[in-house]
Amino acid sequence: MKASPSTTIIGFVNRNQQVNLGLDNPNGTDHGQSVYALRCERPLPDGTKCGHVYGANGSDIHLRLCPKCQNGKPGLPLTKSYTA
């Protein structure tokens, strides 16, 4: 399934509560893909949000799960620093 172009827009939130923080690296790991920074907005049992930031190919944004709190695949390395 091909991802909608809107998934690569800053602020896009997928169905798993991962928000796109923007383009991080033009050299993704899939053919023709770039790495985008995602932040997990999933609420934790204590009421806070996970806040984990990780990289994902643009083609994966729509289906990503957080590697920290949702047992998702490990994130791709990021080249920039992001605050939670």
Protein Blocks (a to p, Z undefined) as FASTA:
>chain_A
ZZdfklmpghiacfkopacebjfbfcdfbehiacdddddfbdcfkopafkiacdddfklm
mmoccfklnopacddddfbdcdZZ
